[in-house]
Every structure is written in C-alpha cells, then in structure tokens.
Amino acid sequence: MNTLIIHIGASSDFFGGYAENCSGIYGSGATIEECKANTLEGLRLLVESRKREDLPDILQNEYVIEYHYDVQSILKYYSGIFSKSALERLTGINQKQLHHYASGMTKPRQAQVKKIESAFHKLGAELCAIHL
C-alpha cells in the first residue's frame, strides 16, 4: 500500500498543505482542520478530474494518508490545547524558545525537532494505553 504524504505548514495567518510525493494536491485554511479538509478536497478534485490511468502512480492503487507537520504549525495548533508550561514539561524546551518556534521567529535545530516529535509520540503512546 502506498503512503501519500501531506505536509502541513504554518505562516503568520494561515496553514498550507501540499502532497510531498504527488504533484497537484494543495490546500489551505485558517486552522489545521480547515487546511486538511481543503487539501483532501484538492485530492478529491484531482482524482475526479482524471481517468484512472492518467492519475499519478501513487493514486492508482490503494493508499493511506500520512500528515507531516512543521514545528511551527504543530506548536501553534497545540498551544490552544496545552499551556506553554505543559508544552515545556512535555518537551523539556523552555517556554520562551517554544514561543519563538511557534511564532516562526526562529527555526529549531534538527535535535530540537526530534525532541519535540519524541515528546508528542511518547504522549500519544501513553494516551493510547489508557482504558476507562
């Protein structure tokens, strides 16, 4: 099964999305949810506007969608869910630096990106293990 990778990125006032491994799929929105929906609409329009044999190879068979986020977009999104102090405790990165990453003032080094990604994956695994 193929994996269609949708990259979500943030700017100062909106989110933009595009397929990294399939040209012609784009979208945007004021929120990540709107951006994802608009990008999926772009995918639907691409598929409906072409014959199956004219589709990019990745779309001719079954595929799953995987979302990749830049640090700015994921921190902007989760700053509405977690407090800055919670994000600091989660990632081990101080609040001021997280603010700089979320606002786009600075870009994190790759080691910091991995630290943030690992923290979110760890939290996700912990939450998936909860049963009520």
C-alpha positions in Angstrom: 0.0 0.0 0.0 1.3 3.4 -0.9 1.6 6.4 1.5 0.5 9.8 0.3 2.4 12.3 2.5 0.6 15.6 3.1 2.9 18.3 4.6 1.1 20.9 6.8 3.0 24.2 7.4 2.1 27.4 9.2 2.5 31.0 8.2 1.6 34.1 10.3 -2.1 33.9 9.5 -3.0 30.5 7.9 -1.9 26.9 7.4 -1.0 25.5 4.0 -0.9 21.9 2.9 0.5 20.0 -0.1 1.3 16.5 -1.1 5.1 15.9 -0.9 5.1 12.9 -3.1 2.3 13.7 -5.6 2.0 16.9 -7.6 -1.2 18.8 -7.9 -2.6 18.4 -4.4 -2.8 21.6 -2.4 -4.9 23.3 0.3 -5.0 25.9 2.9 -7.1 27.2 5.8 -7.3 29.3 8.9 -6.9 26.2 11.1 -5.1 22.8 10.7 -8.5 21.2 10.4 -9.6 23.5 7.6 -6.3 23.1 5.8 -6.5 19.3 6.0 -10.1 19.4 4.7 -9.2 21.7 1.9 -6.2 19.6 0.9 -8.4 16.5 0.9 -10.8 18.4 -1.3 -7.9 19.1 -3.7 -7.1 15.4 -3.7 -10.8 14.5 -4.4 -10.9 17.0 -7.3 -7.7 15.7 -8.8 -9.0 12.1 -8.7 -12.4 13.0 -10.1 -10.9 15.1 -12.9 -8.7 12.4 -14.4 -9.1 9.0 -15.8 -7.6 6.3 -13.5 -4.8 5.6 -15.9 -3.9 9.4 -16.0 -3.6 9.6 -12.3 -0.1 9.8 -10.6 1.1 6.3 -9.9 0.7 6.7 -6.1 -3.1 7.3 -6.6 -3.7 4.4 -9.0 -3.8 1.8 -6.2 -4.8 1.8 -2.5 -3.0 4.4 -0.4 -3.1 5.8 3.1 -2.6 9.4 4.0 0.2 10.4 6.4 0.4 14.0 7.7 3.8 15.7 8.3 3.8 19.0 10.2 6.5 21.6 10.5 7.4 22.6 14.1 5.7 26.0 13.8 2.3 24.5 12.7 2.2 21.8 15.3 3.2 24.1 18.2 0.6 26.7 17.0 -2.0 24.0 16.9 -1.3 22.5 20.3 -0.7 25.9 22.0 -4.5 26.1 22.0 -4.8 22.7 23.8 -1.7 22.7 26.1 -0.5 25.6 28.2 3.1 26.9 27.5 4.2 25.3 30.8 2.7 22.0 29.8 4.5 22.1 26.5 7.7 22.9 28.3 7.2 19.9 30.7 6.3 17.7 27.8 9.3 18.6 25.6 11.9 19.8 28.0 12.3 23.0 26.0 11.7 26.3 27.8 8.6 28.3 27.1 10.3 31.3 25.5 12.1 29.1 23.0 8.8 27.2 22.2 7.2 30.6 21.6 9.9 31.5 19.2 9.4 28.3 17.3 5.6 28.6 17.2 5.7 32.2 16.0 8.2 31.4 13.3 10.8 33.8 14.8 13.4 31.0 14.9 13.6 27.6 13.4 14.6 24.7 15.7 17.8 22.7 15.1 17.1 19.1 14.0 17.9 17.9 17.5 15.2 20.1 18.9 12.7 18.9 16.2 13.4 15.3 17.2 12.9 16.2 20.9 9.5 17.7 20.2 8.5 14.9 17.9 9.6 12.3 20.5 7.7 14.1 23.3 4.4 14.1 21.2 4.9 10.4 20.2 5.5 9.4 23.9 2.4 11.3 25.0 0.4 9.7 22.2 1.5 6.2 23.2 0.7 6.9 26.9 -2.8 8.1 25.9 -3.4 5.1 23.7 -2.6 2.8 26.6 -5.4 4.4 28.8 -8.6 2.4 29.2 -11.5 3.7 31.1 
